[in-house]
Amino acid sequence: MPDTFPPSAIALDAPGPIAGVRLATSRVIGDARGQFARLFDAHLLAEMHGARPIVQINLSLTRQPGTVRGLHYQTAPALEAKWVRCLRGRVLDVAVDLRQGSPTFLQHFAVELSPDSAQALFIPEGCAHGFQVLEPDSELLYLHTAPYDPAHEGGLRCDDPALAIAWPLPITGLSQRDANHPLIDPAFEGIPL
């Protein structure tokens, strides 16, 4: 393993169908001793991350396949962007565009994350986030640009027909909070940024 890590340590993938939602792929370098990968670099990811400071880092462990966590979001003044990376196991990670006036309002982007993919998903302010565990004991690392604020948290039902998310496994393990999120009200116009 080299002692220096090249500037191409992390690369942004091509823009996807939802503005601001992007995948970043880490270059994994390995030899007989093991592997090394840079998980975050504000300079290399400045196109997406900008000057936002990371103010909170969270780790989640979800034991049972089929479990869905989310879909969660925060509203002003606690809007947050986040990077999400799978450190162990495998998940289907989903971002839903809730930004008022967005051309992709209520559309979602789903991607499978795993340690082997070496990818992180960037979810901008105004988007909801959730995931389904595809392998036992899956762990996610979250880097947040705002602290969690329960007074400004919202949620969507993961099975809301308005979203039409194709979860790969039957939905199990919902928390009471997530199971009780209301369906999207037809009058909902989105989150102002």
C-alpha positions, -999 to +999 in steps of 0.1 A: +000+000+000+015+033-009+023+058+018+006+086-002-029+086-015-035+100-050-056+130-057-081+107-074-088+091-041-126+099-044-144+106-076-180+119-081-200+097-104-220+113-133-251+133-122-282+112-118-319+118-123-323+140-092-304+173-090-279+173-062-281+136-053-248+121-063-226+090-057-190+094-047-167+064-053-136+059-032-105+044-047-096+013-027-059+005-026-049-029-013-019-052-009-010-082+012-014-061+044-050-051+037-068-021+022-070+017+025-097+040+012-104+077+018-141+080+030-145+117+028-125+147+015-141+181+015-117+194-011-122+166-036-160+166-031-164+204-031-186+203-061-213+187-040-204+193-004-193+229-008-182+247+024-207+229+046-191+217+078-197+182+090-212+187+124-224+152+133-213+117+124-236+088+132-234+050+129-264+027+126-265-011+129-295-029+116-296-066+123-324-081+101-327-082+063-360-065+052-359-039+078-366-004+065-354+028+083-369+060+071-378+079+051-366+109+072-359+146+065-354+179+084-370+212+076-357+248+081-340+260+101-325+225+106-321+215+069-293+191+065-272+175+037-257+141+044-232+116+031-242+079+037-218+050+033-223+013+041-195-001+062-207-036+066-234-057+049-256-044+021-285-019+018-307-003-007-303+034+000-330+058-012-332+096-015-366+113-022-368+148-036-391+169-014-378+203-026-405+228-033-405+237-070-381+209-080-387+194-114-381+160-098-404+166-068-415+133-052-392+113-074-366+090-058-332+076-065-322+042-052-288+026-051-273-005-035-245+004-011-220-021+003-183-020+014-174-036-019-190-007-039-168+018-020-195+044-027-212+071-006-245+087-015-248+125-011-283+136-001-288+174-003-311+196+018-347+190+011-345+153+004-358+125+025-336+095+032-342+058+040-328+024+034-336-013+035-312-038+049-303-066+024-278-085+046-278-092+083-259-068+106-256-040+081-239-008+093-242+027+078-220+057+085-237+091+082-219+125+079-244+154+086-241+191+079-266+200+107-273+185+141-304+164+145-334+185+156-365+165+166-386+197+164-378+200+127-379+163+117-404+149+092-410+115+077-427+097+048-442+063+048-418+039+030-447+022+013-465+053+002-480+046-033-472+082-044-435+073-042-437+038-057-404+026-043-396-009-053-381-023-021-363-056-030-375-075+001-408-076+020-408-046+044-402-056+080-388-042+112-404-007+109-402+014+140-435+026+154-426+061+144-418+051+108-450+029+105-471+059+117-459+085+092-489+097+072-493+092+035-483+122+014-511+147+014-520+157-022-518+194-011-481+189+000-460+213-022-427+204-008-400+218+016-390+254+010-352+258+010 
